Amino acid sequence: MASRTYGQLIRENRDFRQLWIAAVISMLGEWFNTIALFFLILEYTGSEFLLGMLFTVRMAGFAILQPFIGLLADRYNRKTLMVVSNLLQAGFALCFLLVNDSSDIVWMIGLSGLMMVLHGVYMTAERAALPNVVSEEDLATANALDAASWSTALCIGAMLGGVVVSIWGTDAAFIVDSLTFLVGTLFLVNLTIPQTIDESMKGPWLSTGIQNIKSGWRRIRRQPALFRIVFAKASWNIAGGGLAGVYLVLMGADVQGFGAAFGFGLFFFARGVGTGLGPILARAFLKNEEAWPSLVGYLIIVSGFVYFLVGISVSYALWITVLLVILAHSASGANWVLSTVMMQQWVEDEVRGRVFSTDMLILSVAFSTSTSVAGYLMENTDLGIQNGIMMFASVMVLSGIAFSLWRPESPSINHNAA
């Protein structure tokens, strides 16, 4: 059976349509929130280190409980987890209205980290649920659309967030963020998501939880190709965290004549265009699924090389830099969607949440480490934006080469592999 087009999948699959719309709306608000947080940190403190710490805390919040989040996604109803996550985030987003000066920045960063814990619950439940609402033939299409939608939300949300913050201030952005979580929840209420819960997941939480987490890790380890793919996103993020999480923001703050908030929006808009374009191009042209395990490594190398050119271009025309950021993130977006589809196809429903939580944990540790190092270097050395970008881009190229040289036996893509 041939896969459906994007339009056919949205029109003909009601459950996927509801899941997709809910995610898009929530993600739009997420980027309003993020741009406003950047602005408050630089306005009240001017600290590049605290900017890096915001990303570090957010990704640490996303990562630290992932083993238990994956357990939740395999043990409890995934739709319920998404609904509860959205409702709690809607309330927490309004708490940012209480930020008034530099003394509030510490708890603001901590609350943002707590919201990322909840965002991790939502994402893990959604990724694990997706193969239960679309056919295996439509998985690549669904994931490409999901990634493109995340990127579109980033583009629109970041750009509009920059405009809203510039004109109406940060409070308006936080109110919009809260409302999007509530509206997104409305599309989840009548959603039906089939789910298989293994018998081993039943019983007392404490006595079975650790053992179930270990069984998820054993599932990854016994399939060498899966073990490698779980590190695909992290291999990009080990340098990409500093590039996308710190240097893009500082480049935005350095855009002359438009203001920092607009500059943030511009470069995150470029990032979003790239991460959306990459999955669409991957689905259209990278049709040989047997080649995917090799391609994810090559895409990291390409992204790093283009980011090196970004470092060179910052001294020249702004439009060249924006175009190169789009190209670099096109490669990273393709890496993301190919590795995600492989995991969804290789892993059984009963353990999929734990596998995806491990994937999220590893990439989050890589991202948060990278942003912390980048923020520290910008705050305490004379490295500068241009040299920092070129150094981190070189690390990304080396990471991609190392990942490409790691070649365990790759099985045919099969839903019940190993």
C-alpha positions, 0 to 999 in steps of 0.5 A: 500500500502506497503512502498517502500525501500530506493532504490525504493523511490530514483529510482521511485520518481524523485521529491524526488530524486532531493530534496534529492540530493540537500539537501545532497550536501548543507549539505556536505558544511555546515559541511566544514564550521562548522569545519573551524569556530571551528578552527578559534575561537580556533586558534585566541582566544582559548576561550571555551566561544566564541565556545559556543557563536558560537553555541548560535548565530547560533541557535538563528539565526535559531530560532528567525525568525522561526514564520515568516519563517513558514509563508513564507513556507505556503504563498510562493512557497517552492522551490523558498524559498530553491533556494534563500536561497542557492544562498545567502548562497553561497555568504556569505560563501565566506565572511569568507575568509576575517577573518584574526585575533581575531578582525574579530571573532565577525562579523564572528560569526554574519555572521554565525548566518545570514547564519543559518537564511537562513538555517532555511528557507531552512529546514522549506520549505523542511520539509513542502514540503516532504509530497507533494512529497512522499505518506503517506506510504513512509513518514517514509522511506523518513524521515529516508533516509533524516536523514541518509543523513544528518548524512552521510553528517555530517560524510563525511563533518566533517571528510573531513573538518578536513582533508582539514583544516589541510592540505590546511587551512580554506579558502579552506573549505569556498570555498568548502562550497560556491560551494556546495550551488551552485551545490545543487541549480542546482538540485532544478531548475527543481523540481516540488513541489505541494503545497496548499496555504490557502485563508487566506494566501492571502492579505497584508503581515502586516495585515494578517501575525500576524493573520496567525502565531497565527492560526498556534499556535492554530492548535498546541494547539487544538491537545494535542498530537501534542502540546507534540510532538512539544517539543520532539526534544527540550527535547533532546536539553535542554542538548544535545546542550551543549553535542553535541555543546560544549563538543564534540568539546572540546573532539576533541580539546583534542585528542592527536597526531592528531591536533584539526581539525582532532579531531573535525572531528572524534567526529562529524563523530561519531555523524553523524554515530549515527544520521544516524543509529538511523532513519534506525533502527527506521524504521526497528524495531519500526513499531508500530506507536501507540507506537511512542509518548511514544518511543520518550521520552524513546529515550531521556532517553537512549541517556542521559544514554549513554552520562553519560557513555561517561563522564566516558569513556573519561579517558580511551580508545578513541575508547570506547568514539567514540562508545558511542557517536555513540550509544547516537546519534542513540537514538537522531536520532530515536527521531528526525525522529519519531517526524518529521513523526508524525507531517507530518502525523498529520498536513494539508499542508496549516499550516504545515510550521508554525507547523514545524517552531514552532518545530524548534523555540522551539528546537533552543531556547533549544539548544542555551541556553544549549550551552551558559551555557556549554560554560560559565561553561567551561570558568569560572568554574573548572567543566572540560570536564568529569564532564560537560558531566556527569552533562549535561547527567544527565539533559538529563535523567531527561528531558526524564523522564519528557517528558515520564510522560507527556501523553495527549491522543494520537490519531491514526496517521492521516493526517487530525487529529484534 
